[in-house]
């Protein structure tokens, strides 16, 4: 079979941005506003990250899933903080920069860990909670075991 040679377009090079041109999509995001180590009753130390203004009208708590870390939320965090929200995210026990401790790892235990984090880093004001995968299951468990941590009203922003 004969015919004209195929004319495929040449792939265009991937643009690389210099610092003067702005942030490249793959460049690292800014460091969190502050990092906290929270010691839990069984000796585990959980690393939590805070971003956004301290006097924000809303605090968003982000909970990652199994086998990832709080870094999963870095782009979301920047987006929310840029819009004036306070953002709390953390490495769950035995993930990232958090230690395992001696307690069995259960949904109830992970929900209790989250309760400690909320009490320490977001003790007042409206909360919005978001979870990815197992993080969503932890939030469901938290709302069942600790309804006192949730706002009295379901009215949204």
Phi and psi in degrees as GROMACS dihedral restraints (atoms count N, CA, C in turn):
[ dihedral_restraints ]
;  ai    aj    ak    al  type     phi  dphi    fc
    3     4     5     6     1  -115.4    20    10
    4     5     6     7     1   160.8    20    10
    6     7     8     9     1   175.1    20    10
    7     8     9    10     1   178.2    20    10
    9    10    11    12     1   -70.5    20    10
   10    11    12    13     1   142.8    20    10
   12    13    14    15     1   -61.1    20    10
   13    14    15    16     1   146.4    20    10
   15    16    17    18     1   -67.1    20    10
   16    17    18    19     1   139.7    20    10
   18    19    20    21     1  -115.4    20    10
   19    20    21    22     1    90.1    20    10
   21    22    23    24     1   -88.0    20    10
   22    23    24    25     1   138.8    20    10
   24    25    26    27     1   -67.1    20    10
   25    26    27    28     1   144.3    20    10
   27    28    29    30     1   -70.8    20    10
   28    29    30    31     1   136.9    20    10
   30    31    32    33     1   -65.1    20    10
   31    32    33    34     1   140.7    20    10
   33    34    35    36     1   -79.9    20    10
   34    35    36    37     1   144.3    20    10
   36    37    38    39     1   -67.7    20    10
   37    38    39    40     1   150.7    20    10
   39    40    41    42     1   -75.8    20    10
   40    41    42    43     1   124.9    20    10
   42    43    44    45     1   -68.7    20    10
   43    44    45    46     1   140.2    20    10
   45    46    47    48     1  -114.2    20    10
   46    47    48    49     1   123.5    20    10
   48    49    50    51     1   -91.4    20    10
   49    50    51    52     1   135.4    20    10
   51    52    53    54     1   -82.5    20    10
   52    53    54    55     1   161.8    20    10
   54    55    56    57     1   -54.3    20    10
   55    56    57    58     1   -31.5    20    10
   57    58    59    60     1   -70.1    20    10
   58    59    60    61     1   -23.9    20    10
   60    61    62    63     1   -88.2    20    10
   61    62    63    64     1   -10.4    20    10
   63    64    65    66     1   120.6    20    10
   64    65    66    67     1   179.0    20    10
   66    67    68    69     1   -79.4    20    10
   67    68    69    70     1   130.8    20    10
   69    70    71    72     1   -70.9    20    10
   70    71    72    73     1   148.2    20    10
   72    73    74    75     1   -59.3    20    10
   73    74    75    76     1   -20.9    20    10
   75    76    77    78     1  -106.7    20    10
   76    77    78    79     1     5.2    20    10
   78    79    80    81     1   -77.4    20    10
   79    80    81    82     1   156.5    20    10
   81    82    83    84     1   -67.0    20    10
   82    83    84    85     1   148.5    20    10
   84    85    86    87     1   -83.1    20    10
   85    86    87    88     1   164.8    20    10
   87    88    89    90     1   -60.3    20    10
   88    89    90    91     1   154.2    20    10
   90    91    92    93     1   -66.1    20    10
   91    92    93    94     1   156.1    20    10
   93    94    95    96     1   -62.3    20    10
   94    95    96    97     1   156.2    20    10
   96    97    98    99     1   -56.6    20    10
   97    98    99   100     1   -45.6    20    10
   99   100   101   102     1  -152.2    20    10
  100   101   102   103     1   153.0    20    10
  102   103   104   105     1  -119.9    20    10
  103   104   105   106     1   137.6    20    10
  105   106   107   108     1  -128.5    20    10
  106   107   108   109     1   142.2    20    10
  108   109   110   111     1  -107.2    20    10
  109   110   111   112     1   121.8    20    10
  111   112   113   114     1  -114.1    20    10
  112   113   114   115     1   120.4    20    10
  114   115   116   117     1   -86.6    20    10
  115   116   117   118     1   127.9    20    10
  117   118   119   120     1   -95.3    20    10
  118   119   120   121     1   163.5    20    10
  120   121   122   123     1   -55.6    20    10
  121   122   123   124     1   -29.7    20    10
  123   124   125   126     1   -89.5    20    10
  124   125   126   127     1     5.8    20    10
  126   127   128   129     1    98.6    20    10
  127   128   129   130     1    -9.9    20    10
  129   130   131   132     1   -63.7    20    10
  130   131   132   133     1   147.0    20    10
  132   133   134   135     1  -117.3    20    10
  133   134   135   136     1   120.3    20    10
  135   136   137   138     1  -102.7    20    10
  136   137   138   139     1   133.3    20    10
  138   139   140   141     1   -95.7    20    10
  139   140   141   142     1   125.6    20    10
  141   142   143   144     1  -122.5    20    10
  142   143   144   145     1   151.8    20    10
  144   145   146   147     1  -124.8    20    10
  145   146   147   148     1   135.0    20    10
  147   148   149   150     1  -117.1    20    10
  148   149   150   151     1   136.7    20    10
  150   151   152   153     1  -136.9    20    10
  151   152   153   154     1   158.4    20    10
  153   154   155   156     1    89.3    20    10
  154   155   156   157     1   173.6    20    10
  156   157   158   159     1   -69.9    20    10
  157   158   159   160     1   141.5    20    10
  159   160   161   162     1   -64.7    20    10
  160   161   162   163     1   -27.8    20    10
  162   163   164   165     1   -99.9    20    10
  163   164   165   166     1    25.6    20    10
  165   166   167   168     1   -61.9    20    10
  166   167   168   169     1   147.7    20    10
  168   169   170   171     1   -73.3    20    10
  169   170   171   172     1   -13.1    20    10
  171   172   173   174     1  -146.0    20    10
  172   173   174   175     1   136.8    20    10
  174   175   176   177     1  -108.9    20    10
  175   176   177   178     1   128.4    20    10
  177   178   179   180     1  -104.9    20    10
  178   179   180   181     1   125.7    20    10
  180   181   182   183     1  -107.7    20    10
  181   182   183   184     1   122.7    20    10
  183   184   185   186     1  -111.9    20    10
  184   185   186   187     1   127.6    20    10
  186   187   188   189     1  -119.3    20    10
  187   188   189   190     1   119.9    20    10
  189   190   191   192     1   -81.3    20    10
  190   191   192   193     1   168.7    20    10
  192   193   194   195     1   -93.5    20    10
  193   194   195   196     1  -172.8    20    10
  195   196   197   198     1   -65.6    20    10
  196   197   198   199     1   137.5    20    10
  198   199   200   201     1    68.4    20    10
  199   200   201   202     1    15.8    20    10
  201   202   203   204     1  -124.7    20    10
  202   203   204   205     1  -174.3    20    10
  204   205   206   207     1  -131.9    20    10
  205   206   207   208     1  -178.8    20    10
  207   208   209   210     1   -61.5    20    10
  208   209   210   211     1   -18.6    20    10
  210   211   212   213     1   -60.5    20    10
  211   212   213   214     1   -22.8    20    10
  213   214   215   216     1   -51.8    20    10
  214   215   216   217     1   -33.3    20    10
  216   217   218   219     1   -95.4    20    10
  217   218   219   220     1     6.2    20    10
  219   220   221   222     1   -59.4    20    10
  220   221   222   223     1   -44.4    20    10
  222   223   224   225     1   -67.9    20    10
  223   224   225   226     1   -42.1    20    10
  225   226   227   228     1   -61.5    20    10
  226   227   228   229     1   -42.6    20    10
  228   229   230   231     1   -59.1    20    10
  229   230   231   232     1   -47.9    20    10
  231   232   233   234     1   -60.1    20    10
  232   233   234   235     1   -43.6    20    10
  234   235   236   237     1   -60.2    20    10
  235   236   237   238     1   -46.7    20    10
  237   238   239   240     1   -69.3    20    10
  238   239   240   241     1   -44.0    20    10
  240   241   242   243     1   -64.1    20    10
  241   242   243   244     1   -37.6    20    10
  243   244   245   246     1   -63.5    20    10
  244   245   246   247     1   -19.3    20    10
  246   247   248   249     1  -101.0    20    10
  247   248   249   250     1    15.9    20    10
  249   250   251   252     1    88.0    20    10
  250   251   252   253     1    12.3    20    10
  252   253   254   255     1   -97.3    20    10
  253   254   255   256     1   150.2    20    10
  255   256   257   258     1   -87.7    20    10
  256   257   258   259     1   135.5    20    10
  258   259   260   261     1  -125.1    20    10
  259   260   261   262     1   128.1    20    10
  261   262   263   264     1  -113.6    20    10
  262   263   264   265     1   127.3    20    10
  264   265   266   267     1  -140.4    20    10
  265   266   267   268     1   156.8    20    10
  267   268   269   270     1  -152.8    20    10
  268   269   270   271     1   157.5    20    10
  270   271   272   273     1   -87.1    20    10
  271   272   273   274     1   118.1    20    10
  273   274   275   276     1   -62.4    20    10
  274   275   276   277     1   159.7    20    10
  276   277   278   279     1   -51.9    20    10
  277   278   279   280     1   141.3    20    10
  279   280   281   282     1    65.9    20    10
  280   281   282   283     1    18.4    20    10
  282   283   284   285     1  -129.1    20    10
  283   284   285   286     1   145.8    20    10
  285   286   287   288     1    53.8    20    10
  286   287   288   289     1  -125.0    20    10
  288   289   290   291     1   -93.9    20    10
  289   290   291   292     1    11.2    20    10
  291   292   293   294     1   -99.0    20    10
  292   293   294   295     1   144.8    20    10
  294   295   296   297     1   -87.7    20    10
  295   296   297   298     1   168.1    20    10
  297   298   299   300     1   -80.9    20    10
  298   299   300   301     1   -41.3    20    10
  300   301   302   303     1    77.5    20    10
  301   302   303   304     1  -172.1    20    10
  303   304   305   306     1  -105.3    20    10
  304   305   306   307     1   -12.2    20    10
  306   307   308   309     1   -72.1    20    10
  307   308   309   310     1   150.5    20    10
  309   310   311   312     1   -63.5    20    10
  310   311   312   313     1   145.4    20    10
  312   313   314   315     1   -92.1    20    10
  313   314   315   316     1   109.7    20    10
  315   316   317   318     1  -132.5    20    10
  316   317   318   319     1   165.4    20    10
  318   319   320   321     1   -60.4    20    10
  319   320   321   322     1   -40.3    20    10
  321   322   323   324     1   -63.5    20    10
  322   323   324   325     1   -42.0    20    10
  324   325   326   327     1   -66.1    20    10
  325   326   327   328     1   -40.5    20    10
  327   328   329   330     1   -68.0    20    10
  328   329   330   331     1   -33.9    20    10
  330   331   332   333     1   -67.1    20    10
  331   332   333   334     1   -38.3    20    10
  333   334   335   336     1   -65.1    20    10
  334   335   336   337     1   -39.9    20    10
  336   337   338   339     1   -57.1    20    10
  337   338   339   340     1   -46.1    20    10
  339   340   341   342     1   -63.2    20    10
  340   341   342   343     1   -38.6    20    10
  342   343   344   345     1   -59.4    20    10
  343   344   345   346     1   -42.8    20    10
  345   346   347   348     1   -60.5    20    10
  346   347   348   349     1   -41.3    20    10
  348   349   350   351     1   -65.8    20    10
  349   350   351   352     1   -45.1    20    10
  351   352   353   354     1   -62.8    20    10
  352   353   354   355     1   -45.4    20    10
  354   355   356   357     1   -61.3    20    10
  355   356   357   358     1   -33.1    20    10
  357   358   359   360     1   -83.8    20    10
  358   359   360   361     1   -42.1    20    10
  360   361   362   363     1  -107.9    20    10
  361   362   363   364     1   -14.0    20    10
  363   364   365   366     1  -143.3    20    10
  364   365   366   367     1    57.2    20    10
  366   367   368   369     1   -71.3    20    10
  367   368   369   370     1   -21.5    20    10
  369   370   371   372     1  -137.1    20    10
  370   371   372   373     1   165.4    20    10
  372   373   374   375     1    90.0    20    10
  373   374   375   376     1   167.6    20    10
  375   376   377   378     1   -65.0    20    10
  376   377   378   379     1   142.5    20    10
  378   379   380   381     1  -120.8    20    10
  379   380   381   382     1   144.8    20    10
  381   382   383   384     1  -122.0    20    10
  382   383   384   385     1   131.9    20    10
  384   385   386   387     1  -114.3    20    10
  385   386   387   388     1   134.9    20    10
  387   388   389   390     1  -138.0    20    10
  388   389   390   391     1   137.0    20    10
  390   391   392   393     1  -133.3    20    10
  391   392   393   394     1   147.0    20    10
  393   394   395   396     1  -107.1    20    10
  394   395   396   397     1   124.6    20    10
  396   397   398   399     1    56.1    20    10
  397   398   399   400     1  -117.0    20    10
  399   400   401   402     1   -59.8    20    10
  400   401   402   403     1   -26.9    20    10
  402   403   404   405     1   -59.8    20    10
  403   404   405   406     1   -36.1    20    10
  405   406   407   408     1   -65.7    20    10
  406   407   408   409     1   -37.6    20    10
  408   409   410   411     1   -66.9    20    10
  409   410   411   412     1   -37.0    20    10
  411   412   413   414     1   -64.8    20    10
  412   413   414   415     1   -41.3    20    10
  414   415   416   417     1   -64.4    20    10
  415   416   417   418     1   -40.6    20    10
  417   418   419   420     1   -61.1    20    10
  418   419   420   421     1   -42.3    20    10
  420   421   422   423     1   -66.5    20    10
  421   422   423   424     1   -41.6    20    10
  423   424   425   426     1   -60.4    20    10
  424   425   426   427     1   -45.1    20    10
  426   427   428   429     1   -65.3    20    10
  427   428   429   430     1   -29.1    20    10
  429   430   431   432     1   -76.0    20    10
  430   431   432   433     1   -43.0    20    10
  432   433   434   435     1   -84.9    20    10
  433   434   435   436     1   -29.4    20    10
  435   436   437   438     1  -132.4    20    10
  436   437   438   439     1    62.4    20    10
  438   439   440   441     1   -63.0    20    10
  439   440   441   442     1   -18.3    20    10
  441   442   443   444     1   -65.4    20    10
  442   443   444   445     1   -19.8    20    10
  444   445   446   447     1   -80.7    20    10
  445   446   447   448     1   -13.6    20    10
  447   448   449   450     1   -94.5    20    10
  448   449   450   451     1   154.1    20    10
  450   451   452   453     1   -63.2    20    10
  451   452   453   454     1   150.3    20    10
  453   454   455   456     1   -68.9    20    10
  454   455   456   457     1   -27.4    20    10
  456   457   458   459     1  -107.8    20    10
  457   458   459   460     1   149.6    20    10
  459   460   461   462     1   -98.9    20    10
  460   461   462   463     1     7.2    20    10
  462   463   464   465     1   -61.8    20    10
  463   464   465   466     1   138.5    20    10
  465   466   467   468     1  -101.2    20    10
  466   467   468   469     1   160.7    20    10
